[in-house]
Amino acid sequence: IDSLWNVIDSTLKRVPKAGESGIGGLSRGVSTEDFIGPLRAMATLSREGVMILDESRNIVFLNSVLEEISGIRLDSAQGLPLAQASRDQAFSMFTQDLMDRAVVGSEGLIEEIEFSGINFRVQCVAFGSLGSPQCFVLMTSRVDG
């Protein structure tokens, strides 16, 4: 998870913040669209499960690893709230709690959960302006041992 986080952090430090000059010199705040391209590219190549959600906690993207772990399929879940797309209420409640506590600008929260009899470590990171998350990334890896 740390190596993926370092790549995401490095990429997103280059995204203009609210009040800065954005693409083409336009001044605007950050939005999910500012993050989705780089995050989707990194998530697609990741060996860890990755889910990207917008500020309303609707699923924007999830990679094949997370599809396998969660049973959620991107083709049927894209645009849906995580709580509606997830078949496992405990997983949904766990991730909602992480997003509630995630602070923009921090390294996020890391906690463990047992899912389908297997232990996983989940990191939740919030992106956007302080006090106003515009995007959440959940990274999931299996805990060995």
Residue pairs with C-beta under 8 A, 6 or more apart in sequence:
1 48
1 110
1 121
1 123
1 139
1 141
4 42
4 46
4 48
4 50
4 139
5 107
5 108
5 123
5 125
5 139
7 42
8 38
8 39
8 42
8 125
8 137
11 38
11 39
11 42
12 35
12 38
12 127
15 30
15 34
15 35
16 22
16 23
16 28
16 30
16 34
17 29
17 30
17 129
18 28
18 29
18 30
18 129
19 27
19 29
20 27
21 27
22 28
22 34
29 129
30 127
30 128
30 129
30 134
31 134
32 54
32 55
32 60
32 134
32 135
34 134
35 52
35 127
35 134
35 135
36 52
36 60
36 61
36 135
39 50
39 52
39 61
39 135
39 137
40 52
40 61
42 50
43 50
43 52
43 61
43 62
43 63
43 137
44 63
46 63
46 65
46 139
47 65
48 65
48 139
48 140
48 141
49 62
49 63
49 65
49 66
49 68
49 69
49 70
49 120
49 138
49 139
49 140
49 141
50 61
50 62
50 63
50 65
50 66
50 137
50 138
50 139
50 140
51 59
51 61
51 62
51 63
51 66
51 70
51 72
51 82
51 95
51 137
51 138
51 140
52 59
52 60
52 61
52 62
52 135
52 136
52 137
53 59
53 60
53 82
53 99
53 135
53 136
53 137
53 138
54 60
54 134
54 135
54 136
55 128
55 132
55 133
55 134
55 135
56 81
57 81
57 82
57 83
57 96
57 99
57 136
58 79
58 80
58 81
58 82
59 72
59 74
59 77
59 78
59 79
59 80
59 81
59 82
59 85
60 78
60 135
61 74
61 78
62 70
62 72
62 74
62 77
65 140
66 72
66 138
66 140
67 73
67 74
69 115
69 116
69 120
69 140
70 86
70 88
70 91
70 115
71 87
71 88
72 85
72 86
72 87
76 85
77 85
82 92
82 95
82 96
83 92
83 96
86 92
86 95
88 115
88 116
90 113
90 115
91 113
91 115
94 111
94 113
94 122
95 122
95 124
95 138
98 109
98 111
98 122
98 124
98 138
99 124
99 126
99 133
99 136
99 138
101 109
101 124
102 108
102 109
102 124
102 125
102 126
102 133
102 136
103 126
104 126
104 127
104 128
104 129
104 130
104 131
104 132
104 133
105 130
106 125
106 126
107 125
108 123
108 124
108 125
108 126
108 137
109 123
109 124
110 121
110 122
110 123
111 121
111 122
112 119
112 120
112 121
112 122
112 143
113 119
113 120
113 122
114 120
118 142
119 142
119 143
120 140
120 141
120 142
120 143
121 140
121 141
121 142
121 143
122 138
122 139
122 140
123 138
123 139
123 140
124 136
124 137
124 138
125 136
125 137
125 139
126 133
126 135
126 136
127 133
127 134
127 135
127 136
127 137
128 134
128 135
